[in-house]
Amino acid sequence: MFIVLVGAMIGIVSWLDLATGPGREPAALYDIPILLSAVALGAVGVLVACSACVVTYQLTLWYHHLTYSVADFSQTLVFFVMGFVVAELVSRYLLSGTLQQELLYLNAGLERRVAEAVAAEREAQQRMRDAQRLSLLGEAAAHIAHEIKNPLVSIGGFARRLGRYVQEDHPAHEGLRIIVREVVRLEELLKELLEFATPECRERRPVEIPMIVAEVLALAQKPAEVQKIHLRFEAPASLPAVPGDGDRIKRALLNIILNGIQAMPDGGEICVAVSSLLKDGVSWVLISVRDQGTGIPLDDFKRIFDPFFTTKPEGTGLGLAMVKKTADAHGGRVQVESARNSGTVVSLWLPSQGQGLAAEPGGASAG
C-alpha cells in the first residue's frame, strides 16, 4: 500500500513537471516521495524511489527537448544523497530505540536479580539468626532438662510407692494420682526437650522414605482409629533415597501426622503422599501430609514454628519446631498451607541422595 502511494506521488510530480513547461519548477517535489521511502522503507526503498524519480525526471527532459545539464546531474545526485542520508538517520534512530528497549529490559532483569539476591541474603541472615537462637535455646533446654530429670524421677517414684500403701478412699490418694500423672507429663516434656536439644543428624545414611512413612502410619494407626480417621498412603513405585537420620525424620513425620489427627475431632481422612521432583536444579523427595481439620488461625500462623508456642492445653509447642529443625538439618524445608475449616497441608522437602544443602523450595501460606 505504501509503495503504491509513493508511486502515485512520483506520477503526480511528473505530471506537474510535464504540465508546467521547460522551467521544471515542480522537480524539487520529487524529494517528498524519496523522503517518505527513506523513512518507511529504508535504503532499498530509497534506491527504488530515486531510480524511479530519475527516470521520470529524464523523461520530462526529453519531453521538453532539453539537454541534460550539470544542474540536472546535481539534482539527481541530491535525490540519492538525501535519500540515503535520511534512510541511515532513520535506521540509526530505530536501532537506538531498539537498543534502548533492550537496555531497559536488561536493567529490569538486573534489578529483579538484585532484589532476589537481597531477599535471599536477608533470608539467609534470618535463618542464621534463627539457627543461633535455636542452638542457644537447645543448650539451655538440655541443661534445664538434666537438672530437673533426676529429682522428677525421684518424685514420681516416691508418689507411686506411696500410692500402693494408701487406700483409694483415703483423701491423699487422689493427690498422689495427680502427682504421678503430672510427673509423667513432665517426663514427656523433658524427653521432647532433650530431643530438641540433641544435635541433629549425628550420622547420615541412605533413608528409604516409603519405609519410614509406613512405620509412622503404623504408629499413628491407633490414635487415628480413636478419632475415626482413615490414613491413606500414596507413593510411586520407585523413589530416590534421602541421606540423613531415619529416626529424626520418623519423629518429625509422626509429629505432623499427630497434629493432623488432633485437628480432626469429627474424623475424616489424612493422606500422606510421597513424590520426587526437580526444582531450582535440586532433586527433592517431597512428603505431603494433607488433613481435613479445622486449619490454622491466621493470627497463629506466623508463630507455628516458634518453640513452645501452642494452642493445645496439653501441648508443649515443640512439635513443629522440631520438624523444622530436622528439615533444616537435612538441607530441606517445611512448607505449610492452611485454610480455616478446609484443612492443612504440611510438606516436608528433603534433598535426595547426592544433593548438598539446598535452596529454599517453598514457604508458608494461610487462607
Secondary structure, DSSP 8 states (H G I E B T S, - for coil): -HHHHHHHHHHHHHHHHHHH-TT-GGGGGGHHHHHHHHHHHHHHHHHHHHHHHHHHHHHHHHHTT----HHHHHHHHHHHHHHHHHHHHHHHHHHHHHHHHHHHHHHHHHHHHHHHHHHHHHHHHHHHHHHHHHHHHHHHHHHHHHHHHHHHHHHHHHHHHHHHHS-TTSHHHHHHHHHHHHHHHHHHHHHHHHHHHS-S-SS-EEE-HHHHHHHHHHHHHHHHHHTTEEEEEE--S----EEE-HHHHHHHHHHHHHHHHHT-TT-EEEEEEEEEEEETTEEEEEEEEE--S----HHHHTTTTSTT---STT--S-HHHHHHHHHHHTT-EEEEEEETTTEEEEEEEEE-TT--S------EEE-
